[in-house]
């Protein structure tokens, strides 16, 4: 790794009971939050904005963006950082979910929609059709709405590595044929911490997915994100950025991990805003076309902006 790519670390701040000042922010417009929450509840939907208690949800709602969580509220993976409920017996697929999401998008007047999902390793297509059917329903009402997808890795259930790769590629092809404006899949953390943080996923399966997306649909930008504060070192973060660029990932988000509860993996440290600025500069020098880096940045933060 080139020394020119190493940012100067501003400070290392160990976790404390009280959050650092830069991690405290107003919740936003109460009326906008209530409107969205009522709409989601009324349509029997889920959003990662609410399920994950995103600190930016009020700002995003006001800007005309939201991230809908498909496939129910129970995930078949047990990642150590995630607020979403886990279980090997997720809910039955709701055949009307796509239409209800499309109705909510129309009612809210959204301009940019991010679709994500719980991991559905129990389904033959691992949930690809959840995305494609919802995209079709949204576009039927308004073909001008831009739709980004934030997907699981579509991996699992096949012991034969070659067959597993083929199945993953087939699922990815089906999704990309629906032409999202951006394909997002998060690495979440550095390679060393993958097994501790992302149970059921691997670093190289995710990199392979991003590489395949560029090969199959070179006109669709790819994107990935990292959480900081899980025990990674800055050199590992830079290495991860380099690995993402090696598969031609064009967009990246960097944000601070915040522990949802005592049952989740603890915060190792809080990175200072200057550290995020330094890493953003490294990412730009590495060739990322879009960089969002800051303590409160999340995967879909300002997703609809160039």
C-alpha positions, 0 to 999 in steps of 0.5 A: 500500500502506497504511503501516499494513500495513508490518511493522517489519523486525527484522533482515536476516541474510545467509546463512552456512555455518552456519545461524542458531540458530533454524533448527536443530531436533531431527529428532524421534522416530527411531522415528516417522521410521523407521516412516514411512520403512519404510511409505513404502518398503514401499508404494512411495510418495513423500511430500513430507515425505521427498522435500523433507527437511522439518524438521517431518516428525517432529512431523507424523507424531507429530500424525497428519498426513502429505503424500503425493506423487502421480504419481511422484518426477519432476516435469515442471517445473524450479523452482529451489528444489525438491528433487524430481527433474525431467525431461520423461520422468516415470514411468508412472502407477502404477494401484495408487498410490491404493490403496497411499496409502490402505493407508498412511493406514490403517496409520498411523492418520492423521487429516488427510492432505495430498495433493500431486503432482509437476507432470504436464504430460504427462497430459491432465488434468495429474494431477487424477485422481491426486488424486480417485482417491486421495481416493476410496480413502482415504474408502472405508476411513475416510470421516471422514479429512480430506483437504487438496489442495496442487496444481500450477496445472493449466496448460500445453500449450495456446497459445490463452489462452482454451482454456488457461483453460477447460481449467484451470477444467475440471480444477479443477472436477473436483478440487473436486467431490471435496470436499477440506477445503482447496484449497492452491496456493502462489505460493511467492514474490513477483511479481518473482521468479516467473520465476526461482524458479517455472519454468513457472508464473506469478503471475497463473495461480496467482492466477486458480486460487485465485480460480476455486476460491473461485468454484466452491466457496465452502464450501472454504477456499483456502490459499497459501504463500510462501518468504522469503529468495529476494531479496524485499523486505518491501514485496513480501511485503506486496503478495503478501499483499494480492494473495492477499486480493484473490482471497479466499484465507483461509489462508497460510503463510510460511516460510524458504527453505532451499537443498537443494543447491548446484545450487539457487537460493541463499538471499539472506538469513535472515529473523529470527523476529521478522520472521515474527511481524510479517508474521503480524500484517499477514496477520491484519489483512488478513483471513486466517482462518488464518496460519502464519508462522515460519522452519520453517513449510512448506505443510502445517505444522499443516495439520489445526489450526484 
